Amino acid sequence: MNYFVFALLAALMFGLAPVFSKIGLEGLNPGVALTIRSSVITMIMLIWVMFNGGAEALSEAGPRGWFFLALDGISAALLGQLFYYYALKSGDASVVVPVVAAFPIFTVMVAALLLDESITATRLAGLMMVVAGVILVRM
């Protein structure tokens, strides 16, 4: 499969997940919900790794890879997901999800600082559209 099919499948999964999350969060602390979610993911991924290279495959990342993937996990899978669950627990999924989906604003800014990526006029226009979209869904 090419990247576009994977991107569409990811969009489908990211589109379904908030509905499942909103239902699953009923009467549950977001931290407990995140623990359940993370435990299930960890078990599935450990099985996947066992069938796809095992411990040797994990060592391929190297110290730098482990460090930055750990930062990724802490920022997105832990803190981002926890804040998202708190927002989803008390807010409408149809508002919370588009606001959270505004993350490219931050990605572009941080990538310009840390990865020396340029902020072109086209990217800036796209970011302004994202901001406009967030404003519109909040109305």
N, C-alpha and C positions, 0 to 999 in steps of 0.2 A: 504494500500500500504506500501511496505517496503522502507527503506532508499534509496536503489539503484534506484528504480523507481522515487522517488522524486529528487534524484541527477540528473538523466537523464533529467527529466522535467526542472529542474533548468538550466542545460546546454543548453537545447533547447531554453529556454527563454533568457538566457544571450547571446546566439548566434544570435538570431533574433534582440534583442534590439539595437545593434550598427548600424544595417542597418536603422532601424526606426529613430534612433537618428541623423545619418548623414543626412538623408533626411529632418528631422524636423529642423535641425540647419541651413539650407540654408537661408541666409539673416536674421538670428536672432542672437541676443546677447546670448552667453551661459548662462548668469545669468537669462535672461528672460525665456530661454528654461527650465532651472532647476526649476524656479518658476512654470511654467505650469506643468511640470512633477510631482513636489512635491504636487501641489494642487490637481491634479487628484488622486494621491496615497492617500493623506490624506482623501479626500471625500470617496473613496472606503473603506479604512480601518476603518473609523468611522462607516460606515454602517455595516461592518463586525463585529466590536466590539459590536454594539447595538444588533445584533442577537446572540452573543456568550458571554453573561455575562455582558455586559454594563460596567458601572463605577466600579462595584464590581470587575470585571475581571482586570481592570486597576490597582486597589489597591493591587492586589496580588504581584506585582513586588517589593513593598517595597522601601524605600529610596535608598538602595545600588543598587538595580536593576535599578531604574530610573536613578541614577547617571551614571552608566556604559553604559546603553542603550543610554543615552543622549550623552555620549562621542562617542559611536559607530555612532550615527546619525550625529554628527558634523564632525567626521573624515571621514566617508565613504559616507553617503548620502548627505552631504553638500559639504565639501571641496574636497573629492575624486571625486565625481560626477562632480563638477564644473571644476576641473582641467582636468578631462576626456573629458568634453564637449569642452573645449578650445583646447585640443589636437586633438580631432576628427574633429573639425571645420576646422582645417588647415592641418591635416594629413590624410593619407589613413587609412581607417578602418582596412584593412588587416595588417597594421603595428602597429597602435595605440592599438588595442585590445590585441595582444600578449604581448606587453610591459606592459600594465596595468595588464594583467593576471600574471605578475611576482610577484604579491603581497605576495605569500607564502614565498619569501625570507625574507621579513620584518616580517611576522607573526612568523616564526620560531625564528628569533633573539629576538623579543620582548617577545614571549612566554617563551623563555629560561630565560630572565631577570625577568619578572614579575610573571610568573606562575611556575617557577622552572622546566620547561620541558627540557629534555635532547636533545642535538643535537648529534644524533648517526651518525655513518659512513654512514649508508644508507640514512639518511635525508640529510647529507652533499653532498652526491653524487647526490641526487635528486635536491638539490639547484644548484649545478654546471650545471646540465642539463638545468635547467630553465634559468640560465645566458647564456649558450650556445645558447639556443633557441632564446632569445632576441637578441643576437648578429647576429644570422642567419637571422632573419626577417628584420633586419635593413640593410642588405647587398643588 
